[in-house]
Amino acid sequence: MVDMNPHLHLLWREQSWPRFLALLVTGLLFCASPAAAQTSRFSTAPRMMEMRSPRISPRAPEALFRANCASCHGPQGLGGSSWIDPTAFAPAVAGTWVELVHGIVRLGQIPAMPAFPEQEISAEELSRLAVYVSTLPASYVPDPAYDATVLVLDEDPWFSPVQISIAPGQTVRFVNAGNTYHPVIDLAWFESMGMQGQNSGALGPGGTWFRKFAQPGAHVVLCGAHPYMRGEVHVGQAFTPPTYSVGSPLPPPPVPGVGEVWVCAQFQDWPGKPKDGVVQVIDASSWTVSHVIPAGNNPHNLWFGAGGTEALVTNWFDATVTRIDATTKSVISDCVAGATPAHVTSDPAGLYWYVSIEGSRYVQRFDQGGGPLAPCGGGVLATQVAWLSGYGPHGIWYAGGKLITSNSMDSTCSIIDAASMIELARLPSGMHPLGACANSAGTLGATGNVMSASVSLYDLGLLANIREIPLTYGPIQVPFTPDGTRIFAANGTRVTVIDVAKAIDSITYPNPSSAILAEIPTGKGAHGIAFGAKSGGGWYAYVTHKFENYVSVIDVATSTRVGDIPLVTSTTGKVSLAGATDTGGNGVTVRP
């Protein structure tokens, strides 16, 4: 690893925790946020801060430690290894000075330890945690008693068991058995904006959370990072197992497309592969799947580099990205990127990759041309990192020299100057934004807000909110059409087409719903959208679905679904509360 301070990596390896932390507190650490020294031009408070109601008591320090710190540093803080980069030693923290704990928790170390902002661990919680750590191992609090265990997995159907029955007053132990953050949150907590229900907060690999259920009835829990992952706890009652069905695809479009359509079939099983996920390549000239490429742990999003010769894939349920040779359709390497890499984009010149690190609060820039600052190059410089005041960047898009991110964990949007990698603004969004996009001119941006069923629009020049457009279901990806006149929003079982001119003109069109031009039924779990050329002229929109075994094709000119492309997947009979699994796709992009 190459740092601005070359001694830091050695300190980490030598297990010299106090010396390492001293550098953090004195401001010498390479990853200290440039934004921390700036005065923000915007005072908009993040939604997560609002959702942390005063009625909700701070979490106990031992609960915070076992949910996050113990994953790397051990249950009593005696040391271990990083779950993000297993080659990085996680030093013993037991007995560390209180002031130093504050520094490392807030700043972390790229990539081996994420930073925990105040949206995740409040100032009061951090103060209590610091005291707890400073007095370990003597202060160690063993796990409480529990009556049942539910594992949270990377593999579908994600909660094991998906449904469970317990008696009133019993406690369930939730264990993250995956390779990334899987926070367990009551659906009621989301719906009430934090006024009801409970939230584990960040729950790292191996982390545990103990939840006592006193109220009889059905309690829905979900993963706060991946909200389609859902389970049910039935208190004092039996349950009915979920059922599933998959739709039948339409015939392929009569007019072929141009190039290749690459689809992240994130949930698909693969023989001999312990974690889910492959990338499927569709030949648009024949509407057939030409290649299936096993890649990473739940490959979620992908983008092509300069000349379309290499694809970079983010493995959302891990800490890695996968490099794929686009010509040979073979994996080049898996590279550590950071906690929970979600989306990736590139600048038009093909100089850099930009990866959103959802498990922390930054965007990582990688060189495309190789060298120490490329993926797997082992280098990290401060100039390659955009630190955000928003938390949990998921979607990311490049346009007009700016980056826009959707910050899922505090319901905000960040706008970044791509040249300097400095956050220009943090703006509010709807609840739990996932998709982020901008028009090609770089003047307008949008986020798809899955938990509030809306699309937020932004003026990227004025760095300001425009307004929200309500939809029927929660949208994921919300790209602008190539001419910038419309937004195609994948939500629920459909694609909603939004007139951009009407959406941004609240004076002439005060009713935001008047901007909706069309609702196009496609399939269950509509997720990703990418535009590709249509043979003979025009554009197609390719729509992936989490819970269908096909990609839908929409003619952009007529806003009409003209056919479907079957994927090479098979539903094995596993079923989640959200729908059938081992199906469909998430991220999608087109290689011309």
Stockholm file with secondary structure:
# STOCKHOLM 1.0

chainA/1-592         MVDMNPHLHLLWREQSWPRFLALLVTGLLFCASPAAAQTSRFSTAPRMMEMRSPRISPRAPEALFRANCASCHGPQGLGGSSWIDPTAFAPAVAGTWVELVHGIVRLGQIPAMPAFPEQEISAEELSRLAVYVSTLPASYVPDPAYDATVLVLDEDPWFSPVQISIAPGQTVRFVNAGNTYHPVIDLAWFESMGMQGQNSGALGPGGTWFRKFAQPGAHVVLCGAHPYMRGEVHVGQAFTPPTYSVGSPLPPPPVPGVGEVWVCAQFQDWPGKPKDGVVQVIDASSWTVSHVIPAGNNPHNLWFGAGGTEALVTNWFDATVTRIDATTKSVISDCVAGATPAHVTSDPAGLYWYVSIEGSRYVQRFDQGGGPLAPCGGGVLATQVAWLSGYGPHGIWYAGGKLITSNSMDSTCSIIDAASMIELARLPSGMHPLGACANSAGTLGATGNVMSASVSLYDLGLLANIREIPLTYGPIQVPFTPDGTRIFAANGTRVTVIDVAKAIDSITYPNPSSAILAEIPTGKGAHGIAFGAKSGGGWYAYVTHKFENYVSVIDVATSTRVGDIPLVTSTTGKVSLAGATDTGGNGVTVRP
#=GR chainA/1-592 SS CBCSSTHHHHHHHTTCHHHHHHHHHTTCCTTCCGGGGSCCSCCCCCHHHHHSCTTSCCCCHHHHIIIIIHHHHCTTSCCEECSSCTTSEECCCTTCCHHHHHHHHHHCBTTTBCCCCTTTSCHHHHHHHHHHHHTTTTTCCCCCCCSEEEEECSSTTCEESSEEEECTTEEEEEEECSSSCCCEEEHHHHHTTTSSSCBCCCCCTTCEEEEEECSCEEEEEEESSSTTCEEEEEESSCCCCCCCCCCCCCCCCSSCBSSEEEEEETTCCBTTBSSCCEEEEEETTTTEEEEEEECSSSEEEEEECGGGCEEEEEETTSSEEEEEETTTTEEEEEEECCSSEEEEEECTTSCEEEEEETTTTEEEEEESSCSTTSTTSCBCCGGGEEECSSSCEEEEEEETTEEEEEETTTTEEEEEETTTTEEEEEEECSSSEEEEEECTTSSEEEEEETTTTEEEEEETTTTEEEEEEECSSCBCCCCBCTTSSEEEEEETTEEEEEEHHHHHCTTTCCSGGGGEEEEEECCTTEEEEEEEEBTTSSEEEEEEETTSSEEEEEETTTTEEEEEEECSCCCCSCBCSSSBCSCCCSCEEEEC
#=GC SS_cons         CBCSSTHHHHHHHTTCHHHHHHHHHTTCCTTCCGGGGSCCSCCCCCHHHHHSCTTSCCCCHHHHIIIIIHHHHCTTSCCEECSSCTTSEECCCTTCCHHHHHHHHHHCBTTTBCCCCTTTSCHHHHHHHHHHHHTTTTTCCCCCCCSEEEEECSSTTCEESSEEEECTTEEEEEEECSSSCCCEEEHHHHHTTTSSSCBCCCCCTTCEEEEEECSCEEEEEEESSSTTCEEEEEESSCCCCCCCCCCCCCCCCSSCBSSEEEEEETTCCBTTBSSCCEEEEEETTTTEEEEEEECSSSEEEEEECGGGCEEEEEETTSSEEEEEETTTTEEEEEEECCSSEEEEEECTTSCEEEEEETTTTEEEEEESSCSTTSTTSCBCCGGGEEECSSSCEEEEEEETTEEEEEETTTTEEEEEETTTTEEEEEEECSSSEEEEEECTTSSEEEEEETTTTEEEEEETTTTEEEEEEECSSCBCCCCBCTTSSEEEEEETTEEEEEEHHHHHCTTTCCSGGGGEEEEEECCTTEEEEEEEEBTTSSEEEEEEETTSSEEEEEETTTTEEEEEEECSCCCCSCBCSSSBCSCCCSCEEEEC
//
